[in-house]
Amino acid sequence: MADSQTFEAFVFKNRGALLAVPAAALTIWGKPSAFGIAAGLPIAFAGELLRCWAVGYSGATTRGDMVEAPKLVTAGPYAYVRNPLYLANFVTAAGFALAFTGKNSTLARLSLMAASLGTMFAVYAAIVPHEERFLHEKFGEDFERYCERVPAVVPQLEPMPDGQGVWNAGVIKEAESNTFTTFAAMLASLALKALRA
């Protein structure tokens, strides 16, 4: 048990570097097409908008090397799904995977997409239990009730009606500067690869 918790903490602390690997693979081996870009970029932007919505509720604590939660947030996207940030990242990654692989062979496209999204799934499979253990220890029955009412990964259609938390647009610039930089770098790489194709 202690070994698995140590591993989960390691993955949580290094999640940024671990998730950079699939992004690098797409930029190195991807072969974008106009159709792939047209199909993928709206999905990637939708993921980033969902992430901004979630960060506006959760605040800058989402960027730390250790799990933090000054309060249990259950409003906004958290009223639909317990892990909207990770869902948003997954949606963004799926969009970029489509955008980058339009001219790859079917096998290469499927391999790159499976490797990219599979890496994300593996990272989140390790850190979600790590975070939820912390939230359970800190918020106890309140978190248990929240888990009973809101799914972990697949959003429910109706929000939990009495969610707690307030959206603050001001926190997004501070909390999301790294994400915006990464997103812009992916867009620049996509544009360069498309121009060379």
DOMAR-851716 format. One record per atom (N, C-alpha, C, O): residue number from 0; atom name; y, z, x. Coordinates in steps of 0.05 Angstrom, whole numbers. Example, Ala and Ser with C-alpha at 12.3 -4.5 7.8 and 13.67 -1.06 7.14 Angstrom:
REM DOMAR-851716
    nr   atom    north       up     east
     0      N     -114      156      264
     0     CA      -90      156      246
     0      C      -66      156      264
     0      O      -66      169      285
     1      N      -45      142      257
     1     CA      -21      143      273
     1      C        1      157      258
     1      O       23      161      268
REM end
This chain:
REM DOMAR-851716
    nr   atom    north       up     east
     0      N      -24        0       16
     0     CA        0        0        0
     0      C       25        0       17
     0      O       44      -15       12
     1      N       26       17       37
     1     CA       49       19       55
     1      C       53       -7       70
     1      O       76      -16       74
     2      N       31      -20       78
     2     CA       33      -45       93
     2      C       45      -67       75
     2      O       62      -83       84
     3      N       37      -68       49
     3     CA       48      -88       31
     3      C       77      -83       26
     3      O       93     -102       24
     4      N       85      -58       24
     4     CA      113      -52       19
     4      C      130      -59       44
     4      O      153      -68       41
     5      N      119      -54       68
     5     CA      133      -62       92
     5      C      136      -92       94
     5      O      157     -102      101
     6      N      116     -107       86
     6     CA      117     -136       86
     6      C      138     -145       66
     6      O      154     -163       72
     7      N      138     -133       42
     7     CA      157     -141       21
     7      C      186     -136       31
     7      O      203     -152       26
     8      N      190     -113       44
     8     CA      217     -107       54
     8      C      225     -127       76
     8      O      248     -135       77
     9      N      206     -135       93
     9     CA      212     -154      114
     9      C      220     -181      101
     9      O      239     -194      110
    10      N      205     -190       81
    10     CA      211     -215       68
    10      C      238     -214       54
    10      O      254     -232       55
    11      N      244     -191       41
    11     CA      270     -187       28
    11      C      292     -190       48
    11      O      312     -204       44
    12      N      290     -176       70
    12     CA      311     -176       91
    12      C      315     -204      102
    12      O      338     -211      109
    13      N      294     -219      105
    13     CA      295     -245      118
    13      C      294     -269       98
    13      O      288     -291      106
    14      N      299     -264       73
    14     CA      296     -284       52
    14      C      313     -309       57
    14      O      305     -331       52
    15      N      337     -305       68
    15     CA      355     -328       73
    15      C      343     -346       94
    15      O      343     -371       90
    16      N      333     -335      116
    16     CA      321     -352      137
    16      C      296     -365      127
    16      O      291     -388      133
    17      N      280     -350      112
    17     CA      255     -362      102
    17      C      260     -385       83
    17      O      246     -405       83
    18      N      281     -383       66
    18     CA      287     -404       47
    18      C      302     -427       60
    18      O      305     -448       48
    19      N      311     -423       84
    19     CA      324     -446       99
    19      C      303     -466      108
    19      O      310     -489      112
    20      N      279     -457      111
    20     CA      257     -475      121
    20      C      253     -498      102
    20      O      253     -521      111
    21      N      248     -494       75
    21     CA      245     -517       58
    21      C      269     -535       56
    21      O      267     -559       53
    22      N      293     -522       57
    22     CA      317     -539       57
    22      C      319     -557       81
    22      O      326     -580       79
    23      N      311     -546      104
    23     CA      311     -562      129
    23      C      290     -585      127
    23      O      295     -607      135
    24      N      267     -579      115
    24     CA      246     -599      112
    24      C      256     -622       95
    24      O      251     -646      101
    25      N      270     -616       73
    25     CA      281     -637       56
    25      C      302     -654       71
    25      O      302     -679       68
    26      N      319     -641       86
    26     CA      340     -656      100
    26      C      328     -673      123
    26      O      339     -694      130
    27      N      306     -664      135
    27     CA      293     -679      157
    27      C      276     -703      146
    27      O      279     -725      155
    28      N      259     -697      127
    28     CA      239     -717      118
    28      C      245     -731       92
    28      O      232     -750       84
    29      N      266     -721       78
    29     CA      273     -733       52
    29      C      285     -761       56
    29      O      298     -767       75
    30      N      280     -778       36
    30     CA      291     -805       35
    30      C      303     -809        7
    30      O      289     -817      -11
    31      N      329     -803        4
    31     CA      341     -803      -22
    31      C      345     -831      -33
    31      O      348     -851      -18
    32      N      344     -833      -60
    32     CA      351     -858      -74
    32      C      373     -852      -94
    32      O      378     -828     -101
    33      N      386     -873     -103
    33     CA      408     -869     -123
    33      C      397     -856     -148
    33      O      410     -838     -159
    34      N      373     -864     -157
    34     CA      362     -853     -181
    34      C      355     -823     -177
    34      O      360     -806     -194
    35      N      343     -817     -154
    35     CA      335     -790     -148
    35      C      360     -771     -147
    35      O      359     -749     -156
    36      N      381     -781     -135
    36     CA      406     -766     -133
    36      C      417     -762     -161
    36      O      426     -739     -168
    37      N      418     -783     -177
    37     CA      428     -781     -205
    37      C      412     -761     -222
    37      O      423     -748     -239
    38      N      386     -761     -217
    38     CA      369     -742     -232
    38      C      370     -714     -221
    38      O      369     -695     -237
    39      N      371     -711     -195
    39     CA      369     -685     -183
    39      C      395     -669     -181
    39      O      394     -644     -185
    40      N      417     -681     -176
    40     CA      442     -666     -172
    40      C      451     -650     -197
    40      O      460     -628     -194
    41      N      449     -662     -221
    41     CA      457     -646     -244
    41      C      439     -620     -247
    41      O      449     -599     -255
    42      N      414     -622     -239
    42     CA      396     -599     -240
    42      C      405     -579     -219
    42      O      406     -555     -225
    43      N      411     -588     -195
    43     CA      420     -570     -174
    43      C      446     -556     -182
    43      O      449     -532     -177
    44      N      465     -571     -193
    44     CA      490     -558     -202
    44      C      486     -538     -225
    44      O      498     -518     -226
    45      N      467     -545     -243
    45     CA      461     -526     -265
    45      C      450     -500     -253
    45      O      456     -478     -263
    46      N      433     -502     -233
    46     CA      422     -478     -220
    46      C      444     -462     -207
    46      O      444     -437     -209
    47      N      463     -475     -195
    47     CA      485     -460     -182
    47      C      503     -447     -203
    47      O      513     -425     -199
    48      N      508     -460     -226
    48     CA      524     -448     -247
    48      C      509     -423     -258
    48      O      522     -403     -264
    49      N      483     -425     -262
    49     CA      468     -402     -271
    49      C      470     -379     -251
    49      O      473     -356     -258
    50      N      469     -386     -225
    50     CA      471     -366     -204
    50      C      499     -352     -206
    50      O      501     -327     -204
    51      N      520     -367     -209
    51     CA      547     -356     -211
    51      C      549     -338     -235
    51      O      562     -317     -234
    52      N      537     -346     -258
    52     CA      537     -329     -282
    52      C      524     -302     -276
    52      O      534     -281     -283
    53      N      501     -303     -262
    53     CA      487     -279     -256
    53      C      502     -261     -236
    53      O      503     -237     -239
    54      N      513     -274     -215
    54     CA      528     -259     -194
    54      C      552     -245     -206
    54      O      560     -223     -198
    55      N      565     -258     -226
    55     CA      588     -246     -239
    55      C      581     -220     -252
    55      O      598     -203     -256
    56      N      556     -216     -260
    56     CA      547     -191     -271
    56      C      536     -172     -250
    56      O      542     -148     -251
    57      N      521     -182     -231
    57     CA      508     -164     -211
    57      C      526     -157     -188
    57      O      522     -135     -177
    58      N      545     -174     -181
    58     CA      564     -167     -159
    58      C      553     -174     -132
    58      O      533     -187     -128
    59      N      568     -164     -112
    59     CA      563     -172      -84
    59      C      539     -158      -72
    59      O      530     -165      -50
    60      N      527     -139      -86
    60     CA      504     -125      -75
    60      C      479     -143      -72
    60      O      460     -135      -59
    61      N      480     -166      -84
    61     CA      457     -184      -82
    61      C      454     -196      -54
    61      O      434     -209      -48
    62      N      473     -192      -36
    62     CA      473     -204      -10
    62      C      462     -186       12
    62      O      458     -195       35
    63      N      456     -161        6
    63     CA      449     -142       27
    63      C      421     -146       38
    63      O      404     -160       27
    64      N      416     -133       61
    64     CA      390     -133       73
    64      C      371     -113       60
    64      O      346     -114       64
    65      N      382      -95       45
    65     CA      367      -74       31
    65      C      373      -77        1
    65      O      395      -86       -6
    66      N      354      -70      -16
    66     CA      359      -71      -44
    66      C      380      -51      -52
    66      O      378      -27      -44
    67      N      400      -60      -68
    67     CA      420      -42      -78
    67      C      424      -47     -107
    67      O      420      -70     -116
    68      N      432      -27     -122
    68     CA      438      -31     -150
    68      C      454       -6     -159
    68      O      442       14     -167
    69      N      481       -8     -159
    69     CA      497       15     -168
    69      C      492       22     -197
    69      O      494       45     -205
    70      N      485        2     -213
    70     CA      478        6     -241
    70      C      458      -15     -250
    70      O      454      -35     -237
    71      N      444       -9     -272
    71     CA      425      -27     -283
    71      C      439      -47     -301
    71      O      449      -39     -322
    72      N      440      -72     -292
    72     CA      454      -93     -308
    72      C      433     -107     -326
    72      O      412     -117     -316
    73      N      439     -108     -352
    73     CA      421     -120     -371
    73      C      435     -139     -390
    73      O      424     -148     -410
    74      N      460     -146     -383
    74     CA      476     -164     -400
    74      C      477     -192     -388
    74      O      466     -196     -366
    75      N      490     -210     -402
    75     CA      492     -238     -392
    75      C      465     -250     -388
    75      O      448     -248     -406
    76      N      460     -264     -366
    76     CA      434     -277     -362
    76      C      411     -256     -359
    76      O      388     -262     -365
    77      N      418     -232     -352
    77     CA      398     -210     -349
    77      C      388     -202     -376
    77      O      367     -188     -378
    78      N      401     -210     -398
    78     CA      390     -204     -425
    78      C      369     -224     -433
    78      O      355     -220     -452
    79      N      367     -246     -418
    79     CA      347     -266     -423
    79      C      323     -265     -404
    79      O      300     -270     -412
    80      N      328     -257     -379
    80     CA      307     -257     -358
    80      C      315     -237     -337
    80      O      339     -234     -331
    81      N      296     -223     -326
    81     CA      302     -202     -307
    81      C      311     -212     -279
    81      O      325     -198     -265
    82      N      304     -236     -272
    82     CA      310     -247     -246
    82      C      325     -273     -247
    82      O      316     -294     -238
    83      N      349     -273     -260
    83     CA      363     -299     -263
    83      C      372     -311     -237
    83      O      375     -335     -234
    84      N      378     -294     -216
    84     CA      386     -306     -190
    84      C      364     -323     -178
    84      O      369     -344     -168
    85      N      339     -312     -179
    85     CA      317     -327     -168
    85      C      310     -351     -184
    85      O      302     -372     -174
    86      N      312     -349     -210
    86     CA      308     -372     -228
    86      C      328     -393     -221
    86      O      322     -417     -219
    87      N      353     -385     -217
    87     CA      375     -404     -211
    87      C      369     -418     -184
    87      O      373     -442     -182
    88      N      361     -402     -164
    88     CA      355     -414     -138
    88      C      332     -434     -140
    88      O      333     -455     -128
    89      N      312     -428     -157
    89     CA      289     -446     -160
    89      C      298     -472     -174
    89      O      290     -494     -166
    90      N      316     -470     -194
    90     CA      326     -494     -207
    90      C      342     -511     -188
    90      O      340     -535     -187
    91      N      360     -498     -172
    91     CA      375     -512     -152
    91      C      357     -527     -132
    91      O      362     -550     -126
    92      N      337     -513     -123
    92     CA      319     -525     -103
    92      C      303     -548     -115
    92      O      299     -568     -102
    93      N      295     -545     -140
    93     CA      281     -568     -154
    93      C      300     -592     -156
    93      O      291     -615     -152
    94      N      325     -587     -162
    94     CA      344     -609     -163
    94      C      348     -623     -137
    94      O      348     -648     -135
    95      N      351     -607     -115
    95     CA      354     -620      -89
    95      C      328     -633      -80
    95      O      329     -654      -67
    96      N      305     -622      -87
    96     CA      280     -635      -80
    96      C      278     -663      -93
    96      O      269     -682      -80
    97      N      286     -665     -118
    97     CA      286     -691     -131
    97      C      307     -710     -118
    97      O      301     -733     -113
    98      N      330     -699     -112
    98     CA      351     -716     -101
    98      C      344     -726      -73
    98      O      351     -749      -67
    99      N      330     -710      -57
    99     CA      325     -718      -30
    99      C      300     -736      -27
    99      O      297     -749       -6
   100      N      283     -738      -47
   100     CA      257     -751      -43
   100      C      253     -777      -59
   100      O      230     -786      -62
   101      N      274     -788      -69
   101     CA      271     -812      -87
   101      C      257     -836      -74
   101      O      243     -850      -88
   102      N      261     -840      -48
   102     CA      249     -863      -35
   102      C      224     -856      -19
   102      O      212     -873       -6
   103      N      217     -831      -19
   103     CA      192     -823       -5
   103      C      168     -834      -21
   103      O      170     -839      -45
   104      N      146     -838       -7
   104     CA      122     -846      -21
   104      C      114     -824      -41
   104      O      123     -801      -38
   105      N       98     -830      -61
   105     CA       91     -810      -81
   105      C       78     -786      -67
   105      O       85     -763      -74
   106      N       60     -791      -49
   106     CA       47     -768      -35
   106      C       67     -752      -19
   106      O       66     -727      -20
   107      N       85     -765       -4
   107     CA      105     -750       11
   107      C      124     -735       -7
   107      O      131     -712       -1
   108      N      132     -747      -29
   108     CA      150     -734      -48
   108      C      137     -709      -60
   108      O      149     -688      -60
   109      N      112     -712      -69
   109     CA       98     -689      -80
   109      C       94     -668      -59
   109      O       95     -644      -66
   110      N       88     -676      -35
   110     CA       83     -656      -14
   110      C      108     -641       -7
   110      O      108     -616       -4
   111      N      131     -655       -4
   111     CA      156     -642        2
   111      C      164     -623      -21
   111      O      173     -601      -16
   112      N      161     -632      -45
   112     CA      169     -616      -68
   112      C      151     -591      -70
   112      O      161     -569      -75
   113      N      125     -595      -67
   113     CA      106     -573      -69
   113      C      111     -553      -46
   113      O      110     -529      -51
   114      N      116     -563      -22
   114     CA      121     -545        0
   114      C      147     -529       -4
   114      O      148     -505        1
   115      N      168     -543      -13
   115     CA      194     -530      -17
   115      C      192     -509      -39
   115      O      199     -485      -35
   116      N      183     -517      -62
   116     CA      181     -498      -85
   116      C      160     -477      -81
   116      O      163     -454      -89
   117      N      138     -484      -67
   117     CA      117     -465      -61
   117      C      127     -443      -42
   117      O      119     -420      -45
   118      N      143     -451      -22
   118     CA      154     -431       -4
   118      C      172     -411      -20
   118      O      171     -387      -16
   119      N      188     -422      -38
   119     CA      206     -405      -54
   119      C      189     -386      -71
   119      O      194     -362      -73
   120      N      168     -397      -83
   120     CA      151     -380     -100
   120      C      139     -358      -84
   120      O      138     -335      -93
   121      N      129     -364      -60
   121     CA      117     -343      -43
   121      C      137     -322      -35
   121      O      130     -298      -35
   122      N      161     -330      -28
   122     CA      182     -310      -21
   122      C      188     -292      -45
   122      O      190     -268      -42
   123      N      192     -305      -68
   123     CA      199     -288      -91
   123      C      176     -271     -101
   123      O      180     -250     -112
   124      N      152     -281      -97
   124     CA      128     -265     -104
   124      C      127     -239      -88
   124      O      115     -219      -97
   125      N      138     -240      -64
   125     CA      139     -216      -47
   125      C      163     -198      -54
   125      O      160     -173      -54
   126      N      186     -210      -59
   126     CA      210     -193      -62
   126      C      215     -182      -90
   126      O      228     -161      -93
   127      N      205     -196     -111
   127     CA      209     -186     -138
   127      C      196     -158     -141
   127      O      208     -140     -152
   128      N      170     -155     -133
   128     CA      158     -128     -136
   128      C      173     -107     -119
   128      O      176      -84     -127
   129      N      184     -115      -96
   129     CA      199      -97      -79
   129      C      224      -88      -93
   129      O      230      -64      -93
   130      N      239     -106     -105
   130     CA      263      -99     -120
   130      C      257      -82     -144
   130      O      270      -62     -150
   131      N      236      -90     -159
   131     CA      230      -76     -184
   131      C      220      -48     -179
   131      O      224      -30     -195
   132      N      206      -44     -157
   132     CA      198      -17     -149
   132      C      222        1     -145
   132      O      223       24     -154
   133      N      242      -10     -131
   133     CA      267        5     -126
   133      C      281       11     -152
   133      O      289       34     -157
   134      N      283       -9     -170
   134     CA      297       -5     -195
   134      C      282       16     -213
   134      O      294       32     -226
   135      N      256       15     -212
   135     CA      240       35     -227
   135      C      245       63     -216
   135      O      248       82     -232
   136      N      245       66     -190
   136     CA      250       92     -178
   136      C      278      102     -184
   136      O      282      126     -188
   137      N      298       84     -184
   137     CA      326       93     -189
   137      C      332       97     -218
   137      O      347      116     -225
   138      N      322       79     -236
   138     CA      331       80     -264
   138      C      309       89     -283
   138      O      315       93     -307
   139      N      285       93     -273
   139     CA      263      105     -289
   139      C      258       92     -316
   139      O      253       68     -318
   140      N      260      108     -337
   140     CA      253       99     -364
   140      C      271       77     -373
   140      O      263       59     -388
   141      N      297       77     -365
   141     CA      315       56     -373
   141      C      305       29     -363
   141      O      306        9     -377
   142      N      295       28     -338
   142     CA      285        3     -327
   142      C      258       -4     -341
   142      O      253      -28     -346
   143      N      242       15     -346
   143     CA      216       10     -360
   143      C      221       -3     -388
   143      O      208      -22     -395
   144      N      240        8     -402
   144     CA      247       -3     -429
   144      C      258      -31     -426
   144      O      251      -49     -442
   145      N      274      -36     -405
   145     CA      285      -62     -400
   145      C      262      -82     -395
   145      O      262     -104     -405
   146      N      243      -74     -378
   146     CA      220      -91     -372
   146      C      203      -98     -397
   146      O      192     -120     -399
   147      N      202      -79     -415
   147     CA      187      -84     -440
   147      C      201     -104     -458
   147      O      188     -117     -474
   148      N      227     -106     -455
   148     CA      242     -123     -473
   148      C      250     -150     -462
   148      O      257     -169     -477
   149      N      250     -153     -435
   149     CA      259     -178     -422
   149      C      239     -187     -402
   149      O      230     -171     -385
   150      N      231     -213     -403
   150     CA      210     -223     -384
   150      C      221     -225     -356
   150      O      245     -227     -351
   151      N      203     -226     -336
   151     CA      211     -226     -308
   151      C      221     -253     -299
   151      O      241     -254     -284
   152      N      208     -275     -307
   152     CA      214     -301     -296
   152      C      221     -323     -316
   152      O      241     -338     -312
   153      N      206     -325     -338
   153     CA      211     -345     -358
   153      C      230     -334     -379
   153      O      223     -314     -392
   154      N      254     -345     -382
   154     CA      274     -333     -401
   154      C      264     -334     -430
   154      O      250     -352     -438
   155      N      271     -313     -444
   155     CA      266     -313     -472
   155      C      289     -327     -487
   155      O      311     -330     -476
   156      N      283     -336     -511
   156     CA      303     -352     -526
   156      C      326     -335     -537
   156      O      349     -344     -537
   157      N      320     -311     -545
   157     CA      340     -293     -556
   157      C      346     -271     -536
   157      O      328     -259     -525
   158      N      372     -266     -531
   158     CA      378     -245     -511
   158      C      373     -217     -522
   158      O      373     -213     -546
   159      N      368     -199     -504
   159     CA      367     -171     -512
   159      C      394     -163     -523
   159      O      414     -167     -509
   160      N      396     -153     -547
   160     CA      422     -150     -561
   160      C      441     -129     -550
   160      O      465     -132     -553
   161      N      431     -109     -537
   161     CA      448      -87     -528
   161      C      450      -85     -498
   161      O      449      -63     -486
   162      N      453     -108     -484
   162     CA      454     -108     -455
   162      C      479      -94     -445
   162      O      500      -93     -457
   163      N      476      -83     -421
   163     CA      497      -68     -408
   163      C      507      -83     -383
   163      O      491      -93     -367
   164      N      533      -85     -381
   164     CA      545      -98     -357
   164      C      569     -115     -366
   164      O      570     -124     -389
   165      N      586     -121     -347
   165     CA      611     -136     -352
   165      C      612     -158     -331
   165      O      607     -154     -307
   166      N      619     -183     -340
   166     CA      622     -205     -322
   166      C      649     -203     -307
   166      O      669     -199     -320
   167      N      648     -207     -281
   167     CA      673     -206     -265
   167      C      674     -231     -247
   167      O      659     -233     -227
   168      N      690     -251     -255
   168     CA      692     -276     -240
   168      C      702     -271     -212
   168      O      696     -287     -194
   169      N      718     -250     -207
   169     CA      729     -245     -181
   169      C      709     -240     -159
   169      O      715     -244     -136
   170      N      686     -230     -167
   170     CA      666     -223     -146
   170      C      651     -248     -136
   170      O      639     -247     -115
   171      N      653     -270     -150
   171     CA      637     -294     -143
   171      C      645     -306     -116
   171      O      628     -313     -100
   172      N      671     -308     -111
   172     CA      681     -319      -85
   172      C      670     -303      -62
   172      O      660     -315      -42
   173      N      671     -277      -63
   173     CA      662     -260      -41
   173      C      631     -261      -39
   173      O      620     -264      -18
   174      N      618     -258      -62
   174     CA      589     -256      -62
   174      C      575     -282      -56
   174      O      553     -282      -45
   175      N      588     -304      -63
   175     CA      574     -330      -62
   175      C      584     -348      -39
   175      O      577     -372      -39
   176      N      599     -338      -21
   176     CA      610     -356        0
   176      C      587     -369       16
   176      O      589     -392       23
   177      N      566     -353       23
   177     CA      544     -365       38
   177      C      529     -386       21
   177      O      521     -407       32
   178      N      525     -380       -4
   178     CA      511     -399      -22
   178      C      528     -425      -25
   178      O      516     -447      -24
   179      N      554     -422      -28
   179     CA      571     -446      -31
   179      C      570     -463       -5
   179      O      569     -487       -6
   180      N      570     -449       18
   180     CA      568     -463       43
   180      C      542     -478       46
   180      O      542     -502       54
   181      N      520     -465       39
   181     CA      494     -478       40
   181      C      492     -502       21
   181      O      482     -523       27
   182      N      503     -498       -4
   182     CA      503     -519      -24
   182      C      519     -543      -14
   182      O      510     -566      -16
   183      N      542     -538       -2
   183     CA      559     -559        9
   183      C      545     -574       32
   183      O      546     -598       34
   184      N      531     -559       49
   184     CA      516     -571       71
   184      C      494     -589       60
   184      O      489     -610       71
   185      N      480     -580       40
   185     CA      459     -597       28
   185      C      471     -622       16
   185      O      460     -644       19
   186      N      494     -620        3
   186     CA      507     -644       -9
   186      C      516     -663       14
   186      O      512     -687       11
   187      N      527     -652       35
   187     CA      535     -669       58
   187      C      511     -683       70
   187      O      513     -707       76
   188      N      490     -669       74
   188     CA      466     -680       86
   188      C      454     -702       67
   188      O      446     -723       77
   189      N      455     -697       42
   189     CA      445     -717       22
   189      C      462     -742       23
   189      O      451     -764       23
   190      N      488     -738       24
   190     CA      506     -761       25
   190      C      502     -778       51
   190      O      501     -802       50
   191      N      499     -764       74
   191     CA      494     -779       99
   191      C      468     -794       98
   191      O      467     -817      107
   192      N      447     -781       88
   192     CA      421     -795       87
   192      C      422     -819       68
   192      O      409     -839       73
   193      N      436     -815       46
   193     CA      438     -837       26
   193      C      453     -861       38
   193      O      446     -884       33
   194      N      474     -855       53
   194     CA      490     -877       65
   194      C      475     -892       86
   194      O      479     -916       90
   195      N      457     -878      100
   195     CA      441     -891      121
   195      C      417     -906      110
   195      O      405     -923      124
   196      N      409     -900       85
   196     CA      385     -912       74
   196      C      390     -942       68
   196      O      371     -956       58
REM end
